[in-house]
Amino acid sequence: MKILKSHEFTTSGLLAEFVNYNGIQREDILNIVVYTVASSGSYVIYYYGDPNVKEKSKSLFGWN
């Protein structure tokens, strides 16, 4: 059973890397929302995923 998950990013490049690195399928992506406030913005992705799997995210030392 899949559940709805979300994750927030500061750039579209990080969003694309997250989707590619975790193998999120196109049909599992519900929506990508872009928030812009003044000169900064953020991207939030809503997608369906397995509740038992923790997606890898980028840190200072790479993807973990």
N, C-alpha and C positions, 0 to 999 in steps of 0.2 A: 504494500500500500504506500502511495506517495503522499507527502504532505507539502503544504506551501511554505517556502523558505524565502528569505530575503538577505541581501548583503549590500553594503554601501561602499562606494569608491569615490576618489577625488578626481580621477581622470578616466577618459574613455579607454585609454590603453590598458590600464589595470583591469578594467571591466572585461575587455576582450581576452586578456591573459587568463583571468579567472575562469571564464567560460571554456576556453580551450584547454587549460591545464586540468580542470576537473571533469572534462568530457561531458558537459551539460548539453543535451540535445536540443535542437531548435524547437521541437514540438513541446518540450518541457518548460520553455520560457513563456511566462504569462505576460509580463510587461517590463519595460525598462523606462524609468522615470528620470527626467533631468530636472534638477532644481538649480536655478541660478539666482543668486542674491548678490547684487552689486558686481564686483569683479570676480567673485569665487562661485564655484558650482560644485555639485555632487551628482553622482549617478547611483540610482538604486535599482537593483534587479530583483524581480519577483519570479520565482521558478519553482517547479515541482521536483522534489527529491526524496530519496530514501531517508526516513528518520534515523536509521542506525548508522548512516555514513556522515562523518564530519568532513566537510570540504576543506581542501588545503587553501590557505591564504598566504599572501606575500608578507614577509617580515623583513627586517633589516638584513638578515642573512640568507634570503632567498625564500622559496616556497616551502612551507611546512604545515 
